[in-house]
Amino acid sequence: MIDLLEGVEKNLRSPNPGPLIDYLRKNRPVSMDCKNAKSRKDYEEKLEMIIENEPYFKEAAEHYLTPLVESALGDSTRLLREAVALLRIYKDRSPTINQHEQQDVIT
């Protein structure tokens, strides 16, 4: 959560970012005070609502998160391809799996 707040702060492109940055800095300690799952969830929902309703926060959050999401999707795709390759090797080496089970493993 702290990373998101810092990322949004660094990516703010408001004509007058002062009040928005002050708000983020004031709320950073609040995010660290969330000790249990319910308080964290409540805080995250509040923050999400603020980001969605404040155009400059929303733009900054998207600018910060887009490269992270693209990287994670690229890594996931690579890992899935590697897993499929390993499953194909396993399929070719395993005489105990019948044809039906092999199809389930690959698809």
Residue pairs with C-beta under 8 A, 6 or more apart in sequence:
1 31
1 34
1 40
1 43
1 44
1 47
2 28
2 31
2 32
4 47
4 61
4 64
4 65
5 24
5 27
5 28
5 31
5 47
6 28
7 60
7 61
7 64
7 65
8 24
8 51
8 57
8 60
8 61
8 64
9 21
9 24
9 25
9 60
10 60
10 64
11 59
11 60
11 61
11 63
11 64
12 20
12 21
12 56
12 57
12 60
13 56
13 59
13 60
13 63
14 20
14 56
17 56
20 54
20 56
20 57
27 47
30 43
31 43
31 47
33 39
34 40
34 42
34 43
50 57
51 57
51 58
51 61
52 58
84 106
87 105
87 106
88 106
90 105
91 97
91 102
91 105
91 106
97 105
